[in-house]
Amino acid sequence: MEQLTLNVKGMTCDHCQSAVTGALKELNGVTDVDVKLEKGTADVAYDESQVSVNHMKEAVEDQGYDVK
Ligand SMILES: [Cu+2]
């Protein structure tokens, strides 16, 4: 199991927070997500054999946010 923090740009409210959380939790291999609205971060625990970092970035970008 791996852990990383994505920097997510553009989240402004609770809706954004749940959109990002939901997009990440939908991915196979993602086991835990903690999105911090004020900090603009998403802490993700995941199984690296099932999901890649690029996959996570794409999922968040598909919701309309930028990932650094
Ligand atoms: Cu919002």
N, CA, C, O and the ligand as a Tripos MOL2 file, in Angstrom:
@<TRIPOS>MOLECULE
protein
  273   271    69     0     0
PROTEIN
NO_CHARGES

@<TRIPOS>ATOM
      1 N           0.8350   -1.2020    0.0000 N.3       1 MET1
      2 CA          0.0000    0.0000    0.0000 C.3       1 MET1
      3 C           0.8680    1.2500    0.0000 C.2       1 MET1
      4 O           1.8480    1.3490    0.7390 O.2       1 MET1
      5 N           0.4890    2.1960   -0.8390 N.am      2 GLU2
      6 CA          1.2290    3.4500   -0.9460 C.3       2 GLU2
      7 C           0.3550    4.6120   -0.5160 C.2       2 GLU2
      8 O          -0.8670    4.4920   -0.4200 O.2       2 GLU2
      9 N           0.9960    5.7260   -0.2620 N.am      3 GLN3
     10 CA          0.2870    6.9310    0.1570 C.3       3 GLN3
     11 C           0.8950    8.1230   -0.5650 C.2       3 GLN3
     12 O           2.1140    8.2200   -0.7020 O.2       3 GLN3
     13 N           0.0350    9.0350   -1.0290 N.am      4 LEU4
     14 CA          0.5840   10.2520   -1.6250 C.3       4 LEU4
     15 C          -0.3760   11.4030   -1.4040 C.2       4 LEU4
     16 O          -1.5380   11.2160   -1.0430 O.2       4 LEU4
     17 N           0.1470   12.6060   -1.6330 N.am      5 THR5
     18 CA         -0.6720   13.8060   -1.5410 C.3       5 THR5
     19 C          -0.6750   14.5060   -2.8970 C.2       5 THR5
     20 O           0.3760   14.8750   -3.4220 O.2       5 THR5
     21 N          -1.8720   14.6840   -3.4530 N.am      6 LEU6
     22 CA         -2.0190   15.4460   -4.6960 C.3       6 LEU6
     23 C          -2.3350   16.8840   -4.3340 C.2       6 LEU6
     24 O          -3.0960   17.1400   -3.4010 O.2       6 LEU6
     25 N          -1.7540   17.8260   -5.0670 N.am      7 ASN7
     26 CA         -2.1230   19.2290   -4.9140 C.3       7 ASN7
     27 C          -3.1860   19.5560   -5.9450 C.2       7 ASN7
     28 O          -2.9330   19.5110   -7.1480 O.2       7 ASN7
     29 N          -4.3800   19.8860   -5.4650 N.am      8 VAL8
     30 CA         -5.5220   20.1050   -6.3490 C.3       8 VAL8
     31 C          -5.8650   21.5890   -6.3720 C.2       8 VAL8
     32 O          -6.1730   22.1840   -5.3400 O.2       8 VAL8
     33 N          -5.8080   22.1810   -7.5700 N.am      9 LYS9
     34 CA         -6.1010   23.6070   -7.7270 C.3       9 LYS9
     35 C          -7.5530   23.8140   -8.1300 C.2       9 LYS9
     36 O          -8.0850   23.0680   -8.9530 O.2       9 LYS9
     37 N          -8.1860   24.8100   -7.5630 N.am     10 GLY10
     38 CA         -9.5030   25.2050   -8.0340 C.3      10 GLY10
     39 C         -10.6710   24.7810   -7.1670 C.2      10 GLY10
     40 O         -11.8230   25.0520   -7.5060 O.2      10 GLY10
     41 N         -10.3910   24.1120   -6.0390 N.am     11 MET11
     42 CA        -11.4960   23.7210   -5.1570 C.3      11 MET11
     43 C         -11.9050   24.9310   -4.3070 C.2      11 MET11
     44 O         -11.0720   25.5590   -3.6530 O.2      11 MET11
     45 N         -13.2050   25.2410   -4.3320 N.am     12 THR12
     46 CA        -13.6580   26.4350   -3.6120 C.3      12 THR12
     47 C         -14.7260   26.1710   -2.5580 C.2      12 THR12
     48 O         -14.9780   27.0250   -1.7080 O.2      12 THR12
     49 N         -15.3540   25.0050   -2.6040 N.am     13 CYS13
     50 CA        -16.4450   24.7740   -1.6610 C.3      13 CYS13
     51 C         -16.6300   23.2880   -1.3710 C.2      13 CYS13
     52 O         -15.8970   22.4500   -1.8950 O.2      13 CYS13
     53 N         -17.6130   22.9690   -0.5330 N.am     14 ASP14
     54 CA        -17.8590   21.5810   -0.1530 C.3      14 ASP14
     55 C         -18.1740   20.7010   -1.3540 C.2      14 ASP14
     56 O         -17.8180   19.5230   -1.3970 O.2      14 ASP14
     57 N         -18.8460   21.2970   -2.3210 N.am     15 HIS15
     58 CA        -19.1750   20.5250   -3.5100 C.3      15 HIS15
     59 C         -17.9090   20.0650   -4.2290 C.2      15 HIS15
     60 O         -17.8090   18.9130   -4.6500 O.2      15 HIS15
     61 N         -16.9590   20.9630   -4.3630 N.am     16 CYS16
     62 CA        -15.6820   20.6160   -4.9980 C.3      16 CYS16
     63 C         -15.0020   19.4930   -4.2220 C.2      16 CYS16
     64 O         -14.4800   18.5380   -4.7970 O.2      16 CYS16
     65 N         -15.0240   19.6390   -2.9090 N.am     17 GLN17
     66 CA        -14.3830   18.6470   -2.0510 C.3      17 GLN17
     67 C         -14.9900   17.2610   -2.2670 C.2      17 GLN17
     68 O         -14.2680   16.2710   -2.3770 O.2      17 GLN17
     69 N         -16.3220   17.1970   -2.3280 N.am     18 SER18
     70 CA        -16.9330   15.8800   -2.5020 C.3      18 SER18
     71 C         -16.7760   15.3700   -3.9270 C.2      18 SER18
     72 O         -16.7060   14.1600   -4.1450 O.2      18 SER18
     73 N         -16.7210   16.2770   -4.9030 N.am     19 ALA19
     74 CA        -16.5010   15.8360   -6.2850 C.3      19 ALA19
     75 C         -15.1300   15.1770   -6.4270 C.2      19 ALA19
     76 O         -14.9990   14.1260   -7.0540 O.2      19 ALA19
     77 N         -14.1220   15.8010   -5.8450 N.am     20 VAL20
     78 CA        -12.7630   15.2490   -5.9220 C.3      20 VAL20
     79 C         -12.6770   13.9440   -5.1330 C.2      20 VAL20
     80 O         -12.0880   12.9660   -5.5940 O.2      20 VAL20
     81 N         -13.2670   13.9390   -3.9480 N.am     21 THR21
     82 CA        -13.2570   12.7240   -3.1250 C.3      21 THR21
     83 C         -13.9250   11.5740   -3.8720 C.2      21 THR21
     84 O         -13.3910   10.4660   -3.9280 O.2      21 THR21
     85 N         -15.1010   11.8460   -4.4480 N.am     22 GLY22
     86 CA        -15.8380   10.8010   -5.1500 C.3      22 GLY22
     87 C         -15.0980   10.2730   -6.3610 C.2      22 GLY22
     88 O         -15.0910    9.0680   -6.6120 O.2      22 GLY22
     89 N         -14.4700   11.1770   -7.1220 N.am     23 ALA23
     90 CA        -13.7510   10.7640   -8.3290 C.3      23 ALA23
     91 C         -12.5970    9.8340   -7.9750 C.2      23 ALA23
     92 O         -12.3350    8.8620   -8.6840 O.2      23 ALA23
     93 N         -11.9140   10.1320   -6.8860 N.am     24 LEU24
     94 CA        -10.7810    9.2930   -6.4830 C.3      24 LEU24
     95 C         -11.2410    7.9700   -5.8930 C.2      24 LEU24
     96 O         -10.6510    6.9250   -6.1680 O.2      24 LEU24
     97 N         -12.2840    8.0110   -5.0890 N.am     25 LYS25
     98 CA        -12.7610    6.7760   -4.4490 C.3      25 LYS25
     99 C         -13.3310    5.7910   -5.4550 C.2      25 LYS25
    100 O         -13.3670    4.5880   -5.1960 O.2      25 LYS25
    101 N         -13.7790    6.2940   -6.6070 N.am     26 GLU26
    102 CA        -14.3240    5.4190   -7.6450 C.3      26 GLU26
    103 C         -13.2650    4.5380   -8.2860 C.2      26 GLU26
    104 O         -13.5870    3.4970   -8.8590 O.2      26 GLU26
    105 N         -12.0180    4.9410   -8.1960 N.am     27 LEU27
    106 CA        -10.9550    4.2030   -8.8810 C.3      27 LEU27
    107 C         -10.6440    2.8990   -8.1490 C.2      27 LEU27
    108 O         -10.5190    2.8710   -6.9250 O.2      27 LEU27
    109 N         -10.5230    1.8260   -8.9210 N.am     28 ASN28
    110 CA        -10.0880    0.5570   -8.3400 C.3      28 ASN28
    111 C          -8.6830    0.7150   -7.8000 C.2      28 ASN28
    112 O          -7.8070    1.2590   -8.4740 O.2      28 ASN28
    113 N          -8.4690    0.2440   -6.5950 N.am     29 GLY29
    114 CA         -7.1340    0.3110   -6.0120 C.3      29 GLY29
    115 C          -6.9620    1.4570   -5.0400 C.2      29 GLY29
    116 O          -6.0140    1.4670   -4.2560 O.2      29 GLY29
    117 N          -7.8770    2.4370   -5.0800 N.am     30 VAL30
    118 CA         -7.8330    3.5390   -4.1180 C.3      30 VAL30
    119 C          -8.5990    3.1060   -2.8710 C.2      30 VAL30
    120 O          -9.7810    2.7710   -2.9490 O.2      30 VAL30
    121 N          -7.9330    3.1140   -1.7340 N.am     31 THR31
    122 CA         -8.5630    2.5970   -0.5220 C.3      31 THR31
    123 C          -9.0130    3.6810    0.4400 C.2      31 THR31
    124 O          -9.9390    3.4770    1.2250 O.2      31 THR31
    125 N          -8.3510    4.8450    0.3780 N.am     32 ASP32
    126 CA         -8.7470    5.9020    1.3040 C.3      32 ASP32
    127 C          -8.4190    7.2700    0.7090 C.2      32 ASP32
    128 O          -7.3640    7.4530    0.1010 O.2      32 ASP32
    129 N          -9.3250    8.2230    0.8870 N.am     33 VAL33
    130 CA         -9.1410    9.5710    0.3450 C.3      33 VAL33
    131 C          -9.4900   10.5880    1.4150 C.2      33 VAL33
    132 O         -10.5280   10.4870    2.0690 O.2      33 VAL33
    133 N          -8.6140   11.5690    1.5870 N.am     34 ASP34
    134 CA         -8.9010   12.6580    2.5280 C.3      34 ASP34
    135 C          -8.5870   13.9840    1.8400 C.2      34 ASP34
    136 O          -7.4260   14.3790    1.7330 O.2      34 ASP34
    137 N          -9.6320   14.6630    1.3770 N.am     35 VAL35
    138 CA         -9.4500   15.9280    0.6600 C.3      35 VAL35
    139 C          -9.5760   17.0840    1.6370 C.2      35 VAL35
    140 O         -10.5690   17.2000    2.3560 O.2      35 VAL35
    141 N          -8.5560   17.9420    1.6570 N.am     36 LYS36
    142 CA         -8.5730   19.1070    2.5250 C.3      36 LYS36
    143 C          -8.7790   20.3540    1.6740 C.2      36 LYS36
    144 O          -7.8990   20.7850    0.9290 O.2      36 LYS36
    145 N          -9.9640   20.9090    1.8140 N.am     37 LEU37
    146 CA        -10.3720   22.0430    0.9910 C.3      37 LEU37
    147 C          -9.4680   23.2550    1.2060 C.2      37 LEU37
    148 O          -9.0130   23.8690    0.2410 O.2      37 LEU37
    149 N          -9.2080   23.6000    2.4620 N.am     38 GLU38
    150 CA         -8.4270   24.8130    2.7800 C.3      38 GLU38
    151 C          -7.0050   24.7160    2.2490 C.2      38 GLU38
    152 O          -6.4430   25.6980    1.7650 O.2      38 GLU38
    153 N          -6.4270   23.5180    2.3430 N.am     39 LYS39
    154 CA         -5.0510   23.3340    1.8970 C.3      39 LYS39
    155 C          -4.9510   23.0390    0.4090 C.2      39 LYS39
    156 O          -3.8800   23.1760   -0.1820 O.2      39 LYS39
    157 N          -6.0670   22.6340   -0.2040 N.am     40 GLY40
    158 CA         -6.0310   22.2630   -1.6070 C.3      40 GLY40
    159 C          -5.2600   20.9780   -1.8470 C.2      40 GLY40
    160 O          -4.5160   20.8610   -2.8210 O.2      40 GLY40
    161 N          -5.4420   20.0130   -0.9490 N.am     41 THR41
    162 CA         -4.7180   18.7570   -1.1000 C.3      41 THR41
    163 C          -5.6720   17.5670   -1.0310 C.2      41 THR41
    164 O          -6.7800   17.6570   -0.5010 O.2      41 THR41
    165 N          -5.2080   16.4640   -1.5770 N.am     42 ALA42
    166 CA         -5.9300   15.1960   -1.4670 C.3      42 ALA42
    167 C          -4.9260   14.1280   -1.0450 C.2      42 ALA42
    168 O          -4.0160   13.7820   -1.7970 O.2      42 ALA42
    169 N          -5.1050   13.6180    0.1570 N.am     43 ASP43
    170 CA         -4.2750   12.5100    0.6280 C.3      43 ASP43
    171 C          -4.9300   11.2140    0.1680 C.2      43 ASP43
    172 O          -6.1040   10.9670    0.4430 O.2      43 ASP43
    173 N          -4.1600   10.3940   -0.5340 N.am     44 VAL44
    174 CA         -4.7150    9.1720   -1.1020 C.3      44 VAL44
    175 C          -3.8960    7.9680   -0.6610 C.2      44 VAL44
    176 O          -2.6670    7.9800   -0.7360 O.2      44 VAL44
    177 N          -4.5820    6.9310   -0.2000 N.am     45 ALA45
    178 CA         -3.9480    5.6400    0.0540 C.3      45 ALA45
    179 C          -4.3910    4.7100   -1.0600 C.2      45 ALA45
    180 O          -5.5770    4.6360   -1.3840 O.2      45 ALA45
    181 N          -3.4370    4.0020   -1.6430 N.am     46 TYR46
    182 CA         -3.7790    3.2120   -2.8240 C.3      46 TYR46
    183 C          -2.8610    2.0060   -2.9800 C.2      46 TYR46
    184 O          -1.7800    1.9330   -2.3960 O.2      46 TYR46
    185 N          -3.3350    1.0640   -3.7900 N.am     47 ASP47
    186 CA         -2.5530   -0.1220   -4.1320 C.3      47 ASP47
    187 C          -1.8860    0.1430   -5.4790 C.2      47 ASP47
    188 O          -2.5590    0.2310   -6.5050 O.2      47 ASP47
    189 N          -0.5710    0.2680   -5.4700 N.am     48 GLU48
    190 CA          0.1550    0.6710   -6.6690 C.3      48 GLU48
    191 C           0.0940   -0.3770   -7.7850 C.2      48 GLU48
    192 O           0.4310   -0.0760   -8.9300 O.2      48 GLU48
    193 N          -0.3290   -1.5930   -7.4670 N.am     49 SER49
    194 CA         -0.4610   -2.6020   -8.5230 C.3      49 SER49
    195 C          -1.7820   -2.4540   -9.2700 C.2      49 SER49
    196 O          -1.9820   -3.0760  -10.3130 O.2      49 SER49
    197 N          -2.6790   -1.6350   -8.7410 N.am     50 GLN50
    198 CA         -4.0050   -1.4880   -9.3610 C.3      50 GLN50
    199 C          -4.2650   -0.1200   -9.9660 C.2      50 GLN50
    200 O          -5.0890    0.0080  -10.8710 O.2      50 GLN50
    201 N          -3.5800    0.8960   -9.4840 N.am     51 VAL51
    202 CA         -3.8920    2.2410   -9.9650 C.3      51 VAL51
    203 C          -2.6200    3.0810   -9.9910 C.2      51 VAL51
    204 O          -1.7760    2.9800   -9.1010 O.2      51 VAL51
    205 N          -2.4910    3.9260  -11.0410 N.am     52 SER52
    206 CA         -1.3020    4.7670  -11.1750 C.3      52 SER52
    207 C          -1.6260    6.2010  -10.7710 C.2      52 SER52
    208 O          -2.7870    6.6010  -10.6870 O.2      52 SER52
    209 N          -0.5730    6.9510  -10.5250 N.am     53 VAL53
    210 CA         -0.7470    8.3490  -10.1550 C.3      53 VAL53
    211 C          -1.3860    9.1240  -11.3060 C.2      53 VAL53
    212 O          -2.2220   10.0000  -11.0830 O.2      53 VAL53
    213 N          -0.9870    8.7960  -12.5370 N.am     54 ASN54
    214 CA         -1.5850    9.4690  -13.6880 C.3      54 ASN54
    215 C          -3.0810    9.2370  -13.7690 C.2      54 ASN54
    216 O          -3.8470   10.1310  -14.1290 O.2      54 ASN54
    217 N          -3.4810    8.0340  -13.4330 N.am     55 HIS55
    218 CA         -4.8960    7.6780  -13.4290 C.3      55 HIS55
    219 C          -5.6540    8.5660  -12.4410 C.2      55 HIS55
    220 O          -6.7440    9.0530  -12.7430 O.2      55 HIS55
    221 N          -5.0730    8.7700  -11.2660 N.am     56 MET56
    222 CA         -5.7020    9.6310  -10.2460 C.3      56 MET56
    223 C          -5.7930   11.0700  -10.7450 C.2      56 MET56
    224 O          -6.8210   11.7290  -10.5900 O.2      56 MET56
    225 N          -4.7050   11.5450  -11.3440 N.am     57 LYS57
    226 CA         -4.6960   12.9260  -11.8530 C.3      57 LYS57
    227 C          -5.7840   13.1220  -12.8930 C.2      57 LYS57
    228 O          -6.5060   14.1190  -12.8790 O.2      57 LYS57
    229 N          -5.8910   12.1440  -13.8060 N.am     58 GLU58
    230 CA         -6.9130   12.2360  -14.8460 C.3      58 GLU58
    231 C          -8.3110   12.2820  -14.2450 C.2      58 GLU58
    232 O          -9.1600   13.0510  -14.6940 O.2      58 GLU58
    233 N          -8.5490   11.4600  -13.2310 N.am     59 ALA59
    234 CA         -9.8740   11.4120  -12.6100 C.3      59 ALA59
    235 C         -10.2320   12.7650  -11.9990 C.2      59 ALA59
    236 O         -11.3730   13.2160  -12.1000 O.2      59 ALA59
    237 N          -9.2610   13.4030  -11.3730 N.am     60 VAL60
    238 CA         -9.5100   14.7120  -10.7580 C.3      60 VAL60
    239 C          -9.6540   15.7880  -11.8370 C.2      60 VAL60
    240 O         -10.5090   16.6680  -11.7350 O.2      60 VAL60
    241 N          -8.8190   15.7120  -12.8630 N.am     61 GLU61
    242 CA         -8.8950   16.6970  -13.9460 C.3      61 GLU61
    243 C         -10.2090   16.5850  -14.7020 C.2      61 GLU61
    244 O         -10.7440   17.5870  -15.1760 O.2      61 GLU61
    245 N         -10.7310   15.3670  -14.8170 N.am     62 ASP62
    246 CA        -12.0340   15.1700  -15.4660 C.3      62 ASP62
    247 C         -13.1510   15.8900  -14.7210 C.2      62 ASP62
    248 O         -14.1820   16.2160  -15.3080 O.2      62 ASP62
    249 N         -12.9470   16.1380  -13.4310 N.am     63 GLN63
    250 CA        -13.9440   16.8700  -12.6350 C.3      63 GLN63
    251 C         -13.7830   18.3820  -12.8100 C.2      63 GLN63
    252 O         -14.6160   19.1520  -12.3310 O.2      63 GLN63
    253 N         -12.7300   18.8050  -13.4830 N.am     64 GLY64
    254 CA        -12.5370   20.2280  -13.7660 C.3      64 GLY64
    255 C         -11.5290   20.9180  -12.8750 C.2      64 GLY64
    256 O         -11.5210   22.1450  -12.7810 O.2      64 GLY64
    257 N         -10.6680   20.1370  -12.2140 N.am     65 TYR65
    258 CA         -9.6480   20.7380  -11.3490 C.3      65 TYR65
    259 C          -8.2630   20.4090  -11.8750 C.2      65 TYR65
    260 O          -8.0590   19.3890  -12.5330 O.2      65 TYR65
    261 N          -7.3260   21.2780  -11.5790 N.am     66 ASP66
    262 CA         -5.9450   21.0350  -11.9930 C.3      66 ASP66
    263 C          -5.2020   20.3280  -10.8630 C.2      66 ASP66
    264 O          -5.3970   20.6130   -9.6810 O.2      66 ASP66
    265 N          -4.3510   19.4040  -11.2710 N.am     67 VAL67
    266 CA         -3.5090   18.6840  -10.2970 C.3      67 VAL67
    267 C          -2.0650   19.0140  -10.5620 C.2      67 VAL67
    268 O          -1.5850   18.9050  -11.6910 O.2      67 VAL67
    269 N          -1.3650   19.4220   -9.5060 N.am     68 LYS68
    270 CA          0.0700   19.7240   -9.6510 C.3      68 LYS68
    271 C           0.8820   18.6030   -9.0510 C.2      68 LYS68
    272 O           2.1110   18.6550   -9.0650 O.2      68 LYS68
    273 CU        -17.2040   24.0340   -5.2740 Cu       69 CU69
@<TRIPOS>BOND
     1     1     2 1
     2     2     3 1
     3     3     4 2
     4     3     5 am
     5     5     6 1
     6     6     7 1
     7     7     8 2
     8     7     9 am
     9     9    10 1
    10    10    11 1
    11    11    12 2
    12    11    13 am
    13    13    14 1
    14    14    15 1
    15    15    16 2
    16    15    17 am
    17    17    18 1
    18    18    19 1
    19    19    20 2
    20    19    21 am
    21    21    22 1
    22    22    23 1
    23    23    24 2
    24    23    25 am
    25    25    26 1
    26    26    27 1
    27    27    28 2
    28    27    29 am
    29    29    30 1
    30    30    31 1
    31    31    32 2
    32    31    33 am
    33    33    34 1
    34    34    35 1
    35    35    36 2
    36    35    37 am
    37    37    38 1
    38    38    39 1
    39    39    40 2
    40    39    41 am
    41    41    42 1
    42    42    43 1
    43    43    44 2
    44    43    45 am
    45    45    46 1
    46    46    47 1
    47    47    48 2
    48    47    49 am
    49    49    50 1
    50    50    51 1
    51    51    52 2
    52    51    53 am
    53    53    54 1
    54    54    55 1
    55    55    56 2
    56    55    57 am
    57    57    58 1
    58    58    59 1
    59    59    60 2
    60    59    61 am
    61    61    62 1
    62    62    63 1
    63    63    64 2
    64    63    65 am
    65    65    66 1
    66    66    67 1
    67    67    68 2
    68    67    69 am
    69    69    70 1
    70    70    71 1
    71    71    72 2
    72    71    73 am
    73    73    74 1
    74    74    75 1
    75    75    76 2
    76    75    77 am
    77    77    78 1
    78    78    79 1
    79    79    80 2
    80    79    81 am
    81    81    82 1
    82    82    83 1
    83    83    84 2
    84    83    85 am
    85    85    86 1
    86    86    87 1
    87    87    88 2
    88    87    89 am
    89    89    90 1
    90    90    91 1
    91    91    92 2
    92    91    93 am
    93    93    94 1
    94    94    95 1
    95    95    96 2
    96    95    97 am
    97    97    98 1
    98    98    99 1
    99    99   100 2
   100    99   101 am
   101   101   102 1
   102   102   103 1
   103   103   104 2
   104   103   105 am
   105   105   106 1
   106   106   107 1
   107   107   108 2
   108   107   109 am
   109   109   110 1
   110   110   111 1
   111   111   112 2
   112   111   113 am
   113   113   114 1
   114   114   115 1
   115   115   116 2
   116   115   117 am
   117   117   118 1
   118   118   119 1
   119   119   120 2
   120   119   121 am
   121   121   122 1
   122   122   123 1
   123   123   124 2
   124   123   125 am
   125   125   126 1
   126   126   127 1
   127   127   128 2
   128   127   129 am
   129   129   130 1
   130   130   131 1
   131   131   132 2
   132   131   133 am
   133   133   134 1
   134   134   135 1
   135   135   136 2
   136   135   137 am
   137   137   138 1
   138   138   139 1
   139   139   140 2
   140   139   141 am
   141   141   142 1
   142   142   143 1
   143   143   144 2
   144   143   145 am
   145   145   146 1
   146   146   147 1
   147   147   148 2
   148   147   149 am
   149   149   150 1
   150   150   151 1
   151   151   152 2
   152   151   153 am
   153   153   154 1
   154   154   155 1
   155   155   156 2
   156   155   157 am
   157   157   158 1
   158   158   159 1
   159   159   160 2
   160   159   161 am
   161   161   162 1
   162   162   163 1
   163   163   164 2
   164   163   165 am
   165   165   166 1
   166   166   167 1
   167   167   168 2
   168   167   169 am
   169   169   170 1
   170   170   171 1
   171   171   172 2
   172   171   173 am
   173   173   174 1
   174   174   175 1
   175   175   176 2
   176   175   177 am
   177   177   178 1
   178   178   179 1
   179   179   180 2
   180   179   181 am
   181   181   182 1
   182   182   183 1
   183   183   184 2
   184   183   185 am
   185   185   186 1
   186   186   187 1
   187   187   188 2
   188   187   189 am
   189   189   190 1
   190   190   191 1
   191   191   192 2
   192   191   193 am
   193   193   194 1
   194   194   195 1
   195   195   196 2
   196   195   197 am
   197   197   198 1
   198   198   199 1
   199   199   200 2
   200   199   201 am
   201   201   202 1
   202   202   203 1
   203   203   204 2
   204   203   205 am
   205   205   206 1
   206   206   207 1
   207   207   208 2
   208   207   209 am
   209   209   210 1
   210   210   211 1
   211   211   212 2
   212   211   213 am
   213   213   214 1
   214   214   215 1
   215   215   216 2
   216   215   217 am
   217   217   218 1
   218   218   219 1
   219   219   220 2
   220   219   221 am
   221   221   222 1
   222   222   223 1
   223   223   224 2
   224   223   225 am
   225   225   226 1
   226   226   227 1
   227   227   228 2
   228   227   229 am
   229   229   230 1
   230   230   231 1
   231   231   232 2
   232   231   233 am
   233   233   234 1
   234   234   235 1
   235   235   236 2
   236   235   237 am
   237   237   238 1
   238   238   239 1
   239   239   240 2
   240   239   241 am
   241   241   242 1
   242   242   243 1
   243   243   244 2
   244   243   245 am
   245   245   246 1
   246   246   247 1
   247   247   248 2
   248   247   249 am
   249   249   250 1
   250   250   251 1
   251   251   252 2
   252   251   253 am
   253   253   254 1
   254   254   255 1
   255   255   256 2
   256   255   257 am
   257   257   258 1
   258   258   259 1
   259   259   260 2
   260   259   261 am
   261   261   262 1
   262   262   263 1
   263   263   264 2
   264   263   265 am
   265   265   266 1
   266   266   267 1
   267   267   268 2
   268   267   269 am
   269   269   270 1
   270   270   271 1
   271   271   272 2
@<TRIPOS>SUBSTRUCTURE
     1 MET1         2 RESIDUE 1 A MET
     2 GLU2         6 RESIDUE 1 A GLU
     3 GLN3        10 RESIDUE 1 A GLN
     4 LEU4        14 RESIDUE 1 A LEU
     5 THR5        18 RESIDUE 1 A THR
     6 LEU6        22 RESIDUE 1 A LEU
     7 ASN7        26 RESIDUE 1 A ASN
     8 VAL8        30 RESIDUE 1 A VAL
     9 LYS9        34 RESIDUE 1 A LYS
    10 GLY10       38 RESIDUE 1 A GLY
    11 MET11       42 RESIDUE 1 A MET
    12 THR12       46 RESIDUE 1 A THR
    13 CYS13       50 RESIDUE 1 A CYS
    14 ASP14       54 RESIDUE 1 A ASP
    15 HIS15       58 RESIDUE 1 A HIS
    16 CYS16       62 RESIDUE 1 A CYS
    17 GLN17       66 RESIDUE 1 A GLN
    18 SER18       70 RESIDUE 1 A SER
    19 ALA19       74 RESIDUE 1 A ALA
    20 VAL20       78 RESIDUE 1 A VAL
    21 THR21       82 RESIDUE 1 A THR
    22 GLY22       86 RESIDUE 1 A GLY
    23 ALA23       90 RESIDUE 1 A ALA
    24 LEU24       94 RESIDUE 1 A LEU
    25 LYS25       98 RESIDUE 1 A LYS
    26 GLU26      102 RESIDUE 1 A GLU
    27 LEU27      106 RESIDUE 1 A LEU
    28 ASN28      110 RESIDUE 1 A ASN
    29 GLY29      114 RESIDUE 1 A GLY
    30 VAL30      118 RESIDUE 1 A VAL
    31 THR31      122 RESIDUE 1 A THR
    32 ASP32      126 RESIDUE 1 A ASP
    33 VAL33      130 RESIDUE 1 A VAL
    34 ASP34      134 RESIDUE 1 A ASP
    35 VAL35      138 RESIDUE 1 A VAL
    36 LYS36      142 RESIDUE 1 A LYS
    37 LEU37      146 RESIDUE 1 A LEU
    38 GLU38      150 RESIDUE 1 A GLU
    39 LYS39      154 RESIDUE 1 A LYS
    40 GLY40      158 RESIDUE 1 A GLY
    41 THR41      162 RESIDUE 1 A THR
    42 ALA42      166 RESIDUE 1 A ALA
    43 ASP43      170 RESIDUE 1 A ASP
    44 VAL44      174 RESIDUE 1 A VAL
    45 ALA45      178 RESIDUE 1 A ALA
    46 TYR46      182 RESIDUE 1 A TYR
    47 ASP47      186 RESIDUE 1 A ASP
    48 GLU48      190 RESIDUE 1 A GLU
    49 SER49      194 RESIDUE 1 A SER
    50 GLN50      198 RESIDUE 1 A GLN
    51 VAL51      202 RESIDUE 1 A VAL
    52 SER52      206 RESIDUE 1 A SER
    53 VAL53      210 RESIDUE 1 A VAL
    54 ASN54      214 RESIDUE 1 A ASN
    55 HIS55      218 RESIDUE 1 A HIS
    56 MET56      222 RESIDUE 1 A MET
    57 LYS57      226 RESIDUE 1 A LYS
    58 GLU58      230 RESIDUE 1 A GLU
    59 ALA59      234 RESIDUE 1 A ALA
    60 VAL60      238 RESIDUE 1 A VAL
    61 GLU61      242 RESIDUE 1 A GLU
    62 ASP62      246 RESIDUE 1 A ASP
    63 GLN63      250 RESIDUE 1 A GLN
    64 GLY64      254 RESIDUE 1 A GLY
    65 TYR65      258 RESIDUE 1 A TYR
    66 ASP66      262 RESIDUE 1 A ASP
    67 VAL67      266 RESIDUE 1 A VAL
    68 LYS68      270 RESIDUE 1 A LYS
    69 CU69       273 GROUP 0 **** ****
